[in-house]
Amino acid sequence: MKLSNYKVPCTKNIKLKKYKTSEGKKKDNQEIKENIVPPLVEKLKDLHLKLNAQEENGIMVVLQAIDAAGKDEAISYIFSNLNAQGLKVTSFGKPTEEDKKQDYLRRIHAGEPNRGEVAILNRSHYEDVIATKVHNLLVDEHDDIFEQRYRQINDYERYLHENGFTVIKFFFHMSKKEQRDRLLSRMKNPDKHWEFSISDVEERKKWNQYQIAFEDMLNNTSTRHSPWYILPADDEWHSRRIITEIMIKVLEKIDPKFPKISGKDKKLLDKYIKKLENE
């Protein structure tokens, strides 16, 4: 699979409608789920364990999408298979009244990874250039408020990158028809009612505005140090495969290693091995 096909270039603007929401892989869901993704997850687990043991670098994963696009399912399957000790998941909803008293990036700090961790943001600081634009929440601000925020977000992510924390971002690109089908599935199945919110249908009325906001976000914040990847989210298991392969690629570039014991500690280790063997 050519992962670069999903990467948003930082040197030119893209048109979101030119990216596929499906590559016809839905029919292969069972094959991908049972035979392709599991060995990839095992490889990801091994690399993540080394990252956690080494405690030198961290990774912040941003998952952004419109409602029902598959963020929660990606977290549930792929990332829940990783070592819990080195995993952190933070979900962001609407800013609280306390959040509104602070700078808009402040609350994101709580979701940042420690060294050795993979931190997942289910929604993120990008809500402050998506929801705010779609709902005209910054009408009292200056005209170039969004250009300013794009720059600030890029600077923030560059700061993390330069301090050993890779930021990798996934946008779940879903068709309007697929969202309709998934929302209806939730609405008609009592066991899925807990997943459904009336606001999901209300927000759907602003579909076109969201697509414009997403495209603007992708074009202004996909950088060399913190790129966006556009997932064909109608194909749920194909998208999870892409996420897993990209995460593997990121970790292989970091190339974490298990720490080695040497010197005085190695001598003590050998001493206690003999002691236990002689009990």
N, C-alpha and C positions, 0 to 999 in steps of 0.2 A: 504494500500500500504506500502511495506517495503522499506522505503527511504534509508536504509543502502545499499541496492543492487546497488544503483547508486553512492555511495560514494567511492572515490579512497582511498585505504588503504595507510597509511603512513609507514607501517612496512614491506611491500614487493612490488616488482615491478609487474606491470600488463602488459598484452598484449592488446593493444587497439582493435585488431581484434576480441577478445573474448567478447567484449561488443557489444550488439545489437544496430543497428541503427534504428530498428523498433521492436515493440512488437505486431504488428498486430492491433494497435489501430486506424489506420487511418479511418477504417470503422465506428468507434464510435465518429468521430469528432463532429457531431451535438449534440449527447447526452452529451458529455463532455463539449462542449461550452455552451449549454443552461441550463443544469441541475446540472452539477458537479462543474464547475469552478466558477460561480457567487457567491454561498454561501461561497466558500473559499476566494474569493476576498473580500467579506464583512467582514469576520473575519480578514483578513490581514489589511483591512482599519482601523478597530477598534484598532488593536495592534499598527499600524503605528501612528495613531492619539495620542495614549498615549505616544509613544516614542517621538513624536514631542513636546508634552506638557511638558513632564518631563525634556527634554534637558540634560540628563545625559550620554547617549550612542549614538553611531552612527553605521551605517552599510554601508560597501562598497561592492557593488555587481559587480563582474567581469563577463562579458559575452564574451566568446572567441569561435571563430569558423571559418571555411572556408566560402567563399562567398555563400550567399543564404541559409544559414542554419537556419535562423529564429530569429536572435537576435533582429532585428528592430521590428518584429511583437510581440515578447514577451514584449518589452518595450511599444509598442503602446497599447496593451490590458491590461496586468496585472498592470504594474507600473503607467500607465496614470490614472488608477482608484484611485490612492492614493492621499492624500492631497498634492496639489502642493507646499504649503508652506514648507513642510518637505521633498521635493523630489528634487534631482539634477541629471541631466543626462549630461554626457560628452562623446563625441565621439573623438577618436584619429585616425588620418590618419598617413601618412608618416611624420617623423620628418622634421620640417622646418630647414632652414639654421641656424636660431637662436637656435633651439633645439639642433642642432649638436655641438654647442659651449659649451653646458652645460653637466653635468653628465646625463646619460640616464634616471634616475628616476625623474629628476627635474620636467619635465612637468606633471607628474602624480599628483603632489601635488595640482594642480588646480582642480583635480577631487575628492579630498578627501571630506568626509562629515563633516559638523559641528555636534556638539552634538544635537541630536534630528532629524537628517536627515538620509534618505536612499540615498546614492549616487550610481549611476549606471555608470559603465565604459563600453561603447560600444567599444570593443577592449581596449587595456590597455598596461601596462608595459610588458606584456607577448609577445608583438610584437617584443621586443628586444631580445627574445630567440627563436622566431619562424621565422619571416621574415628574420632576420639577418642570421639565420642558413641556411634556404632554398636557399637564394640568395648569400650566401658566402660573406656577407658584412663586416665580421670581420677577413678576411684572414690575415691582417697585425698584428693582436693581438696575444697574447701568446696562447699556445696550450690548456690551461685549462680555457679559457675565459668563456665558458658556465657554467662550474662547479662553477666558481667564481660568475657569475651572478645569478645562482640558489640560491646560499648561500645568496647573497645580497638581493634578492627578499624575501626570507624566513625571513631574519632578519628584513626587512622593514615591512613585514606583522605582524611579532611578535611584533614589536614596536607599531603598531597601535592597535593590540589586547590588549596589556598590558596597553594601555592608554584608553581603553573603546570603541574601534572601532572594531567591528567584520568584518572580511573579509570573504565573501562567494563567491565561484567561480563555474561557470557553463560552461561546455564545451559541445557544440552542436555537437554531433557525427552523421554525415550524410553519407549516402552511395553515391557512385559516380553516380549511376543511378538516385537517387532522385535529386542530384544537377543538373544533365543534364536536367531532366524534368522541374525543377524550372527555370533554365536559359532559356530554350526554351519558357516557358510560358511568361517570361519577354520580350524576343526578338520578339515574334509573336504578342503581344498585345500592340498596340500603347499607351494605357493608362498606361502601365508599363515600357515604354522605359526609363523613368527617373530613374528607379531602376537599369537599366542595365549599365554595364561598359565593354568596350572591354577587360580591364585588368582581368575581371572575367574569361573569356575564356582562356586568356594567362596563368593565374595562375593555371588553371585546368591541364595544361600540367605537372605541378610539384606535382600532387596529391600524389604520393608515398612519395616524399620528405616531404610533409606536414604531412603525417600520422606518419612518423618517428619522426619529430620534435614535434608533438603533444604528442606522447607517451613518449618521453624523458621529455618533460615539465611536464606532469602529474606525472610521477614517481619521479621527483626531487623536486616538489613544492607542493604536497598535504601533508599538515601537520595537526597535531591535532588542532592547533589553527586556521588554514585557509585551510580547505579541498576543494578539487575539487569534483564536481558531474558531471558524464557523462550522458547526456540526449540522449535518442533514438530519434534524431531530425527528422527522417523521419515521425514520428507521431507528427505533430505540436501541436495539442491541448493536447495530452497526455503529451508532454514535458512542456507545459505551466502549466498544472496541477501539475506536479512534482515541478517546480520552486515555485509555490504558496505554496504548502505544506511544502517545505523546508524553505521558508521564514517565514511561520507561526511558524514552530518549532524553528527557530533561535530567533524570537521575544518572543516566550513563555519562552525560556530559560533566556532571558534578563529580562522578566517580568516587563515591564514598567507600571507605575501607573500615574493617573491624580494627579497633585499636590493638596494638601489640604490646605485650608486657615485656619489659626489658630491665636490665640493671638489678637494683636491689629487690624490686618487686618480683622479678623472675626467679631470683634465688629463694625468696620466701615461698613462692608458689611451688617450686621443686621440693622444698623442705616439707611443706604440708602434704604434697602428693605422697611422698614416702611415708610420712607419719600415718596417713589414713590407710595406705596399702598395708602397713604393718600392724594395724589394729587386730 
